[in-house]
Amino acid sequence: MENSHQPLNRRRFLGTAAAAAACIASPVALVTRMAAQSPESRVDILLDEPVGAIAPEIYGHFVEHLGGVVYDGIWVGENSPIPNVHGLRKPLLDALKRIHPGMIRWPGGCFADQYDWRDGTGPRDKRPKRTNFWADSPDWPKDARRDGPERYDPNTFGTVEFARFCKQVGARPYFAANLRSLPAQEFWRWVEYCNSPANSTTLAGLRAADGEPDPLGVRYWGVGNESWGCGGNFDPEDYASEFNRYTAWVPSYATPPALIGSGPNGGNQDWTRRFFGKLAKAGTLDRLWGWAMHNYSWNASAGRTTDWNAGKRDALKFDTEQYYEILNAADEMESLIAAQWAVMAESDPRHRAKLVVDEWGAWYASGTEPFPEALIGQQNTMRDAVLAGLTLDTFNRHADKVAMAAIAQLVNCLQSLFLAHEDKFCLTPTYHVFDMYAAHRGARSVRTLVASPANRYDRNGKPATMRGLNGSASVTGSQLTLTVTNPSIDQPREAEIQVHGGTPRSVAGVVLAATDPRAHNSFADPRAVEPKTVAVTLKGSAIVHRFPPASVTKLTITVG
């Protein structure tokens, strides 16, 4: 047996029940009470050990002007025969409202650092048409059209349209500002356009002319994007200097800006250490509200690679090794958070800045896009649902460190929640995970210990392992929400669940699973994968449940 979340001494782990009872006050000792008998796995929930409030913004999303994300995905236009609300696709709005998104990030991504926010203002029929950042991407399918809005952006979806989109679904807007190709003054002017009081400035007048006289109240501002790469190819010190220049004397109005720095590519600790060191030396660390980390999951049979142009495999055609490798890559999020948090503490020991994982998810090879204009679009299977559950549980367990996160991307791109094209629309398995996990938003995360057999497989002919059951728990009043993923491709896992600090009175379950981990939804079969209610056994003060293979489960427990 192996603990999914922390190392345990095996002798103590298999200690007697009497010894465990004697040291019940020790959190680690709680797990030792599990005997080497059925059930094979155990979950211990410690109600008296809160981690922190789970920020609703952890359940965030990412919208970039890339392929079919904005045009055809979100924006269909007010004159479209497709049902819409002020030009916004209505079925997508309705589905988003159900999952209560905490935040949506826009307009990129790499697109952000070529974007002039003024292009998206003024009368829509007079806005300039611009070459999209992604126009020459090598990933375009050969039969994609060459002159559509995916390549030549008409700017009909601009600041006000995005703000209205967020308002419609109850999300807070998060703007990524252009640091690479616009001067610092334009950043301040964009803040002024969004947040200055009605009738107060020329830009407030422009906002009113665009249909929004009242301030938009935009709090979250990213200062550049991937500044180590497409956002300018800076080194950390040069980017720190630019950050200081762009953030000096940014107007606050009634919504003081929460400024987010462009953090590392994956686990690059050197980028973080040098940036934080430069700001500490300049005395400007207090300007930094959040530190953005990007980490995508992809795999290669010869071993994972950090090269985003190499190593990607098919979204639908995968074997056991590839199944586990992509999940293992996602599971590295836990160690990345811990490592970044430790490096940030070297210059910011009070942790005034929090982590913002504003791009995460699976990235596969092209070939399964739902339509040719959906650049970097891919199908979304039960494997991806498990990946989403693994990652969201990790964020919940680190609610004291992670303040925001955004899966990439919302629709028609990467690990999207939706597929949408013309009048066709469907939900993906990843959407259902966000729906199941919505109860965690704003709740109090509590310490959760999981012990479960590891999954074993061959990696290039050599033994490898993937963690067993994984989960997180949170409390709102008398309601305890426990979410659990079973990554095993073919083995169910039975677990005993103990709630310490309270007594379960009732329990209800919902499971997302399929007979084949390659199962997915499509325009032709939009309901192939859906959550189902499931019976859960309550034996005295313990809950016993059998988690299907390749599944995501939510248990709602009423605690006395």
C-alpha positions as CSV (number, residue, x, y, z in Angstrom):
1,M,0.0,0.0,0.0
2,E,1.2,3.5,-0.8
3,N,0.0,6.9,0.5
4,S,-1.1,9.1,-2.4
5,H,-0.3,12.4,-0.7
6,Q,2.7,12.0,1.6
7,P,5.4,9.4,2.5
8,L,4.7,7.2,5.5
9,N,6.9,4.9,7.5
10,R,5.7,1.4,6.4
11,R,6.1,-0.1,9.9
12,R,4.0,2.6,11.4
13,F,1.5,2.4,8.5
14,L,0.9,-1.3,9.3
15,G,0.9,-0.8,13.1
16,T,-1.8,-2.3,15.3
17,A,-5.1,-0.7,15.9
18,A,-4.2,-0.2,19.5
19,A,-1.1,1.7,18.7
20,A,-3.0,3.8,16.3
21,A,-5.6,4.6,18.9
22,A,-3.0,5.6,21.3
23,C,-1.6,8.3,19.0
24,I,-5.0,9.4,17.5
25,A,-4.0,13.0,18.0
26,S,-1.3,12.7,15.3
27,P,-2.7,13.3,11.7
28,V,-0.2,10.8,10.3
29,A,-1.2,8.2,12.8
30,L,-4.8,8.4,11.6
31,V,-3.8,6.7,8.4
32,T,-1.8,4.0,10.3
33,R,-5.1,2.6,11.6
34,M,-5.8,1.0,8.2
35,A,-5.1,-2.7,8.6
36,A,-3.8,-4.9,5.8
37,Q,-7.2,-6.1,4.8
38,S,-10.2,-5.2,2.7
39,P,-11.0,-2.4,1.9
40,E,-7.7,-2.0,0.2
41,S,-7.7,1.8,0.3
42,R,-8.5,4.4,2.9
43,V,-9.5,8.1,3.0
44,D,-9.2,10.1,6.2
45,I,-10.8,13.5,6.4
46,L,-9.7,15.8,9.2
47,L,-12.4,18.4,9.8
48,D,-10.4,20.1,12.5
49,E,-7.4,20.7,10.2
50,P,-8.4,23.4,7.8
51,V,-6.1,24.2,4.9
52,G,-7.8,27.4,3.7
53,A,-10.7,28.8,1.8
54,I,-10.9,27.5,-1.8
55,A,-11.0,30.6,-3.9
56,P,-13.8,30.5,-6.5
57,E,-11.2,31.8,-9.0
58,I,-9.4,28.4,-8.8
59,Y,-12.3,27.2,-10.9
60,G,-11.4,29.5,-13.8
61,H,-11.1,29.4,-17.5
62,F,-9.0,30.7,-20.4
63,V,-10.2,32.4,-23.6
64,E,-7.8,33.3,-26.3
65,H,-8.3,34.5,-29.9
66,L,-7.0,31.2,-31.1
67,G,-8.7,29.0,-33.8
68,G,-12.4,28.6,-33.0
69,V,-12.3,29.7,-29.3
70,V,-13.8,33.2,-29.7
71,Y,-15.3,33.3,-33.2
72,D,-17.8,30.4,-33.7
73,G,-17.1,29.2,-30.1
74,I,-18.3,32.1,-27.9
75,W,-19.2,34.9,-30.4
76,V,-21.7,34.2,-33.1
77,G,-22.9,37.7,-33.6
78,E,-26.2,39.4,-32.8
79,N,-27.7,38.7,-36.2
80,S,-26.8,35.0,-36.2
81,P,-29.6,32.4,-36.5
82,I,-27.8,30.5,-33.7
83,P,-29.5,31.3,-30.3
84,N,-27.5,34.1,-28.7
85,V,-27.6,36.8,-26.1
86,H,-26.1,40.0,-27.5
87,G,-24.0,37.9,-29.9
88,L,-22.9,35.4,-27.3
89,R,-23.7,31.7,-27.9
90,K,-26.7,31.0,-25.6
91,P,-26.2,27.3,-24.9
92,L,-22.6,28.0,-23.9
93,L,-23.8,30.8,-21.5
94,D,-26.4,28.5,-20.0
95,A,-23.9,25.7,-19.4
96,L,-21.3,28.0,-17.9
97,K,-23.8,29.5,-15.5
98,R,-24.5,26.0,-14.1
99,I,-20.9,25.5,-13.0
100,H,-20.4,29.0,-11.6
101,P,-17.0,29.9,-13.1
102,G,-14.9,32.0,-10.7
103,M,-12.8,33.8,-13.3
104,I,-12.2,33.9,-17.1
105,R,-8.8,35.1,-18.6
106,W,-8.6,36.9,-21.9
107,P,-7.4,37.8,-24.6
108,G,-4.4,35.3,-24.4
109,G,-2.1,33.6,-24.3
110,C,0.5,34.5,-26.9
111,F,-2.2,36.5,-28.7
112,A,-2.3,39.0,-25.7
113,D,1.2,40.3,-26.4
114,Q,0.3,41.4,-30.0
115,Y,-3.1,42.7,-29.0
116,D,-4.0,46.5,-29.1
117,W,-6.9,46.9,-26.8
118,R,-8.1,50.0,-28.7
119,D,-8.8,47.8,-31.7
120,G,-11.6,46.2,-29.8
121,T,-13.4,49.5,-29.1
122,G,-15.7,51.8,-31.0
123,P,-18.4,50.8,-33.5
124,R,-18.0,47.1,-34.5
125,D,-18.3,47.7,-38.2
126,K,-15.5,50.3,-38.1
127,R,-13.0,48.2,-36.0
128,P,-9.7,47.3,-37.8
129,K,-9.1,43.8,-39.0
130,R,-5.7,42.4,-37.8
131,T,-3.5,39.4,-38.6
132,N,-3.9,37.0,-35.8
133,F,-0.8,35.9,-33.9
134,W,-1.6,32.2,-34.8
135,A,-2.1,32.9,-38.5
136,D,1.0,31.0,-39.5
137,S,0.9,28.2,-36.9
138,P,2.2,24.9,-38.4
139,D,-0.7,23.1,-36.6
140,W,-3.4,24.4,-39.0
141,P,-5.2,21.5,-40.8
142,K,-4.7,21.6,-44.5
143,D,-8.4,22.0,-45.2
144,A,-8.9,25.0,-42.8
145,R,-10.1,28.1,-44.5
146,R,-7.5,30.8,-45.2
147,D,-9.3,34.0,-44.8
148,G,-11.7,33.7,-41.8
149,P,-11.7,35.4,-38.4
150,E,-9.4,32.7,-37.0
151,R,-6.6,34.2,-39.1
152,Y,-7.7,37.8,-39.6
153,D,-9.3,39.0,-36.4
154,P,-12.2,41.5,-37.1
155,N,-12.1,42.7,-33.4
156,T,-15.9,42.5,-33.1
157,F,-15.2,40.7,-29.8
158,G,-13.4,43.3,-27.7
159,T,-13.2,44.6,-24.1
160,V,-16.9,45.4,-23.6
161,E,-18.0,42.2,-25.2
162,F,-15.7,40.1,-23.0
163,A,-16.8,42.0,-19.9
164,R,-20.5,41.3,-20.8
165,F,-19.7,37.7,-21.3
166,C,-18.2,37.4,-17.8
167,K,-21.1,39.2,-16.3
168,Q,-23.6,36.9,-18.1
169,V,-22.0,33.8,-16.5
170,G,-21.1,35.4,-13.1
171,A,-17.3,35.2,-13.6
172,R,-14.7,37.8,-12.7
173,P,-12.7,39.1,-15.7
174,Y,-8.9,38.7,-15.8
175,F,-7.2,40.7,-18.5
176,A,-3.8,39.8,-19.9
177,A,-2.1,43.0,-20.8
178,N,0.3,43.5,-23.8
179,L,3.8,44.0,-22.4
180,R,5.8,42.9,-25.5
181,S,4.5,45.3,-28.1
182,L,2.6,48.2,-26.4
183,P,4.1,50.9,-24.1
184,A,3.4,51.0,-20.4
185,Q,1.1,54.0,-20.9
186,E,-1.4,51.9,-22.9
187,F,-1.6,49.5,-19.9
188,W,-2.7,52.4,-17.7
189,R,-5.1,53.6,-20.3
190,W,-6.7,50.2,-20.6
191,V,-7.3,50.2,-16.8
192,E,-8.7,53.7,-17.2
193,Y,-11.1,52.7,-20.0
194,C,-12.3,49.7,-17.9
195,N,-12.5,51.2,-14.4
196,S,-12.7,55.0,-14.4
197,P,-16.0,56.4,-13.1
198,A,-18.8,57.2,-15.4
199,N,-18.4,60.6,-17.1
200,S,-15.0,61.1,-15.5
201,T,-12.5,60.8,-18.4
202,T,-12.4,60.7,-22.2
203,L,-11.9,56.9,-22.0
204,A,-14.9,56.6,-19.7
205,G,-16.8,58.4,-22.5
206,L,-15.5,55.9,-25.0
207,R,-16.6,53.0,-22.8
208,A,-20.1,54.6,-22.6
209,A,-20.2,54.9,-26.3
210,D,-19.4,51.2,-26.5
211,G,-22.5,50.6,-24.4
212,E,-21.1,50.4,-20.8
213,P,-21.3,53.8,-19.0
214,D,-20.6,52.3,-15.6
215,P,-17.1,51.0,-14.7
216,L,-16.4,47.4,-15.6
217,G,-14.7,46.8,-12.2
218,V,-11.8,44.7,-13.6
219,R,-9.6,43.7,-10.7
220,Y,-7.2,41.0,-12.2
221,W,-4.5,42.2,-14.6
222,G,-1.7,40.1,-16.0
223,V,1.4,42.1,-16.8
224,G,2.4,40.3,-19.9
225,N,2.2,36.6,-20.8
226,E,4.9,34.0,-21.0
227,S,7.5,36.7,-21.0
228,W,10.3,34.1,-21.1
229,G,8.9,33.1,-24.6
230,C,6.3,34.5,-26.9
231,G,5.8,37.5,-24.6
232,G,9.2,39.0,-25.3
233,N,12.0,36.4,-24.8
234,F,13.1,38.3,-21.6
235,D,15.4,37.1,-19.0
236,P,14.0,37.3,-15.4
237,E,15.8,40.5,-14.5
238,D,14.8,42.4,-17.7
239,Y,11.2,41.2,-17.2
240,A,11.3,42.4,-13.6
241,S,12.4,45.8,-14.8
242,E,9.5,45.9,-17.3
243,F,7.1,44.7,-14.6
244,N,8.2,47.6,-12.3
245,R,7.8,50.1,-15.2
246,Y,4.4,48.9,-16.2
247,T,3.0,48.7,-12.6
248,A,4.3,52.1,-11.3
249,W,1.3,54.3,-10.3
250,V,-1.4,52.2,-12.0
251,P,-4.7,54.0,-11.1
252,S,-6.9,52.2,-8.6
253,Y,-10.3,53.9,-8.9
254,A,-12.9,51.9,-6.9
255,T,-11.2,48.6,-7.9
256,P,-7.6,48.4,-6.9
257,P,-5.8,46.2,-9.4
258,A,-4.5,42.8,-8.5
259,L,-1.3,42.6,-10.6
260,I,-0.1,39.2,-11.7
261,G,3.4,38.6,-12.9
262,S,4.4,36.3,-15.8
263,G,5.8,33.3,-14.0
264,P,7.8,30.3,-15.0
265,N,7.4,27.8,-17.8
266,G,6.5,24.6,-15.9
267,G,8.9,24.2,-12.9
268,N,11.6,26.7,-13.8
269,Q,12.7,27.8,-10.3
270,D,15.6,30.0,-11.6
271,W,13.1,32.3,-13.4
272,T,11.1,32.7,-10.2
273,R,14.1,33.2,-7.9
274,R,15.7,35.8,-10.1
275,F,12.5,37.8,-10.7
276,F,11.5,37.8,-7.0
277,G,15.1,38.8,-6.1
278,K,15.1,41.7,-8.5
279,L,11.7,43.0,-7.1
280,A,12.9,42.5,-3.5
281,K,16.0,44.5,-4.2
282,A,13.9,47.3,-5.8
283,G,11.4,47.2,-2.9
284,T,8.5,46.5,-5.2
285,L,7.4,43.0,-4.2
286,D,4.3,44.6,-2.6
287,R,2.9,45.3,-6.1
288,L,2.8,41.6,-6.9
289,W,-0.6,40.0,-6.1
290,G,-0.1,36.8,-8.0
291,W,2.6,34.8,-9.8
292,A,1.4,33.0,-12.9
293,M,2.7,29.4,-13.6
294,H,1.9,27.5,-16.8
295,N,2.1,23.8,-17.0
296,Y,0.7,21.6,-19.8
297,S,0.6,17.8,-19.7
298,W,1.9,15.8,-22.7
299,N,3.8,12.6,-23.1
300,A,6.1,10.6,-25.3
301,S,6.9,6.9,-25.1
302,A,10.6,7.8,-24.9
303,G,9.9,10.0,-21.9
304,R,8.3,13.3,-21.3
305,T,9.8,16.4,-22.8
306,T,9.5,20.2,-22.2
307,D,9.5,20.9,-25.9
308,W,5.9,21.8,-26.8
309,N,6.6,21.0,-30.5
310,A,7.6,17.4,-29.7
311,G,6.3,14.4,-27.9
312,K,2.6,14.8,-28.2
313,R,0.4,11.8,-28.8
314,D,-3.1,11.2,-30.1
315,A,-6.1,12.3,-27.9
316,L,-8.1,9.1,-28.7
317,K,-5.6,6.4,-29.7
318,F,-3.6,5.6,-26.6
319,D,-2.3,2.4,-25.0
320,T,-1.9,1.7,-21.3
321,E,1.6,3.3,-21.1
322,Q,0.4,6.5,-22.8
323,Y,-2.7,6.6,-20.6
324,Y,-0.6,6.6,-17.4
325,E,2.1,8.8,-18.7
326,I,-0.2,11.8,-19.4
327,L,-1.7,11.4,-15.9
328,N,1.7,11.2,-14.3
329,A,2.6,14.3,-16.1
330,A,-0.4,16.1,-14.7
331,D,0.2,14.7,-11.3
332,E,3.5,16.6,-11.2
333,M,1.4,19.7,-10.4
334,E,1.7,18.9,-6.7
335,S,5.5,19.0,-6.7
336,L,5.6,22.1,-8.9
337,I,3.4,24.0,-6.5
338,A,5.5,23.0,-3.5
339,A,8.8,23.9,-5.3
340,Q,7.5,27.3,-6.5
341,W,6.1,28.2,-3.1
342,A,9.4,27.5,-1.5
343,V,11.4,29.6,-4.0
344,M,8.9,32.5,-3.6
345,A,9.4,32.4,0.2
346,E,13.1,33.1,-0.2
347,S,12.3,36.7,-1.1
348,D,8.7,36.9,0.1
349,P,8.6,34.9,3.4
350,R,5.2,36.3,4.3
351,H,3.8,35.0,1.0
352,R,2.1,38.2,0.0
353,A,2.0,36.9,-3.5
354,K,0.0,33.7,-4.3
355,L,0.3,31.2,-7.1
356,V,-1.9,31.7,-10.2
357,V,-1.9,28.6,-12.5
358,D,-3.6,30.3,-15.3
359,E,-2.8,27.8,-18.1
360,W,-3.1,24.0,-17.4
361,G,-4.4,20.9,-19.0
362,A,-3.7,18.1,-21.6
363,W,-2.1,18.9,-24.9
364,Y,-2.2,16.3,-27.6
365,A,-1.1,16.0,-31.3
366,S,-3.4,17.5,-33.9
367,G,-5.8,15.3,-35.8
368,T,-8.9,15.1,-33.5
369,E,-10.1,18.7,-33.8
370,P,-13.9,19.0,-34.1
371,F,-13.6,21.1,-37.3
372,P,-10.7,22.4,-39.3
373,E,-10.7,26.0,-38.0
374,A,-10.4,24.7,-34.4
375,L,-6.7,25.2,-34.3
376,I,-5.0,23.1,-31.5
377,G,-8.5,21.6,-30.9
378,Q,-8.6,18.0,-29.6
379,Q,-11.1,15.5,-28.4
380,N,-11.7,15.0,-24.7
381,T,-12.0,11.6,-23.2
382,M,-12.5,10.0,-19.7
383,R,-8.7,10.1,-19.4
384,D,-9.0,13.9,-19.5
385,A,-11.8,13.9,-17.0
386,V,-9.5,12.0,-14.6
387,L,-6.7,14.4,-15.4
388,A,-9.0,17.4,-14.6
389,G,-10.1,15.8,-11.3
390,L,-6.5,15.0,-10.3
391,T,-5.5,18.6,-10.9
392,L,-8.5,20.3,-9.2
393,D,-8.0,18.1,-6.2
394,T,-4.4,19.2,-6.0
395,F,-5.5,22.9,-6.1
396,N,-8.0,22.2,-3.4
397,R,-5.4,20.6,-1.1
398,H,-3.2,23.6,-1.7
399,A,-5.9,26.3,-1.2
400,D,-3.5,28.2,1.0
401,K,-1.1,28.6,-1.9
402,V,-3.1,28.7,-5.1
403,A,-5.4,31.8,-5.5
404,M,-6.5,31.3,-9.2
405,A,-6.2,28.8,-12.0
406,A,-7.5,28.5,-15.5
407,I,-7.8,25.3,-17.6
408,A,-6.8,25.8,-21.2
409,Q,-9.1,26.5,-23.0
410,L,-12.8,27.1,-22.6
411,V,-14.1,25.9,-26.0
412,N,-12.7,24.2,-29.2
413,C,-9.1,24.2,-28.0
414,L,-6.9,21.9,-25.9
415,Q,-8.7,20.5,-22.9
416,S,-11.9,22.4,-23.5
417,L,-15.2,22.2,-21.6
418,F,-17.2,22.7,-24.8
419,L,-17.2,21.9,-28.5
420,A,-19.2,24.4,-30.6
421,H,-19.4,24.9,-34.4
422,E,-22.2,26.7,-36.3
423,D,-25.4,25.3,-34.8
424,K,-23.7,22.3,-33.1
425,F,-22.8,22.2,-29.5
426,C,-21.8,19.6,-26.9
427,L,-20.3,19.3,-23.4
428,T,-17.1,17.4,-22.8
429,P,-16.2,15.0,-19.9
430,T,-14.1,17.8,-18.5
431,Y,-17.2,20.0,-18.3
432,H,-18.9,17.4,-16.1
433,V,-15.9,17.3,-13.7
434,F,-16.2,21.1,-13.2
435,D,-19.9,20.6,-12.7
436,M,-19.3,18.0,-10.0
437,Y,-16.5,20.0,-8.3
438,A,-18.5,23.3,-8.2
439,A,-19.5,22.6,-4.6
440,H,-15.9,23.1,-3.5
441,R,-15.9,26.8,-4.6
442,G,-15.6,29.1,-1.6
443,A,-15.7,26.2,0.8
444,R,-13.1,25.5,3.5
445,S,-10.5,22.9,2.3
446,V,-9.7,20.4,5.1
447,R,-6.8,18.0,5.3
448,T,-7.4,14.8,3.4
449,L,-5.2,11.7,3.7
450,V,-5.5,9.0,1.1
451,A,-3.8,5.6,1.1
452,S,-4.2,3.3,-1.8
453,P,-2.3,0.8,-3.9
454,A,-0.2,2.4,-6.7
455,N,-1.0,1.6,-10.3
456,R,1.8,-0.3,-12.0
457,Y,2.6,-0.3,-15.7
458,D,5.6,-0.5,-18.1
459,R,7.4,2.6,-19.3
460,N,9.6,1.7,-22.2
461,G,9.8,-1.9,-20.9
462,K,10.7,-0.9,-17.4
463,P,8.4,-0.9,-14.3
464,A,6.7,2.4,-13.5
465,T,4.0,3.6,-11.1
466,M,1.1,6.0,-11.0
467,R,-0.5,7.0,-7.7
468,G,-3.7,5.2,-6.6
469,L,-6.8,7.0,-5.4
470,N,-6.6,10.8,-5.1
471,G,-8.9,13.3,-3.6
472,S,-9.8,16.4,-1.7
473,A,-12.5,17.5,0.8
474,S,-14.1,20.7,1.7
475,V,-16.7,21.9,4.2
476,T,-19.6,24.4,4.0
477,G,-21.8,24.4,7.1
478,S,-22.8,20.8,7.7
479,Q,-22.1,19.7,4.2
480,L,-18.8,17.9,3.4
481,T,-17.8,17.4,-0.2
482,L,-15.3,14.7,-1.0
483,T,-14.1,14.3,-4.6
484,V,-12.1,11.2,-5.6
485,T,-10.4,10.1,-8.8
486,N,-9.4,6.5,-9.5
487,P,-6.7,6.7,-12.2
488,S,-6.5,2.9,-12.6
489,I,-7.2,2.1,-16.2
490,D,-8.8,-1.3,-15.4
491,Q,-9.1,-1.8,-11.6
492,P,-11.9,-0.6,-9.2
493,R,-10.7,0.5,-5.8
494,E,-12.8,-0.1,-2.7
495,A,-12.1,2.4,0.1
496,E,-13.1,3.0,3.7
497,I,-13.7,6.7,4.3
498,Q,-13.5,8.0,7.9
499,V,-14.5,11.5,8.9
500,H,-12.6,12.8,12.0
501,G,-14.2,15.6,14.0
502,G,-17.7,14.8,12.9
503,T,-20.2,12.0,12.2
504,P,-21.6,11.2,8.8
505,R,-25.4,11.2,8.9
506,S,-26.1,10.7,5.2
507,V,-24.2,10.4,2.0
508,A,-25.0,10.8,-1.7
509,G,-22.8,10.0,-4.7
510,V,-22.3,11.0,-8.3
511,V,-19.9,9.2,-10.6
512,L,-18.4,10.0,-14.0
513,A,-17.1,6.8,-15.6
514,A,-17.3,4.8,-18.8
515,T,-16.5,1.2,-19.8
516,D,-13.7,2.5,-22.0
517,P,-11.3,5.4,-20.9
518,R,-11.4,6.5,-24.6
519,A,-15.1,7.3,-24.3
520,H,-15.9,10.9,-25.3
521,N,-18.8,13.1,-26.4
522,S,-19.1,14.5,-29.9
523,F,-21.6,16.4,-32.0
524,A,-23.0,13.1,-33.3
525,D,-23.2,11.6,-29.8
526,P,-23.2,14.5,-27.2
527,R,-24.3,12.4,-24.2
528,A,-22.0,9.4,-24.5
529,V,-20.3,10.4,-21.2
530,E,-22.4,11.8,-18.4
531,P,-22.4,11.7,-14.6
532,K,-24.8,9.3,-12.9
533,T,-26.0,9.0,-9.3
534,V,-24.5,6.1,-7.4
535,A,-25.4,4.2,-4.2
536,V,-23.0,4.7,-1.3
537,T,-22.8,2.5,1.8
538,L,-22.7,4.1,5.3
539,K,-21.7,1.6,7.9
540,G,-21.9,3.2,11.3
541,S,-19.5,6.1,11.3
542,A,-17.6,4.8,8.2
543,I,-18.4,5.1,4.5
544,V,-17.4,2.2,2.3
545,H,-17.4,2.8,-1.5
546,R,-16.1,1.1,-4.6
547,F,-14.6,3.5,-7.1
548,P,-14.8,2.3,-10.7
549,P,-11.6,2.4,-12.9
550,A,-10.8,5.6,-14.8
551,S,-13.5,7.5,-12.8
552,V,-14.2,10.7,-11.0
553,T,-16.6,10.6,-8.0
554,K,-18.3,13.2,-5.8
555,L,-19.6,12.2,-2.4
556,T,-21.8,14.7,-0.6
557,I,-21.8,14.0,3.1
558,T,-24.1,15.5,5.8
559,V,-22.0,15.7,9.0
560,G,-23.5,15.9,12.5
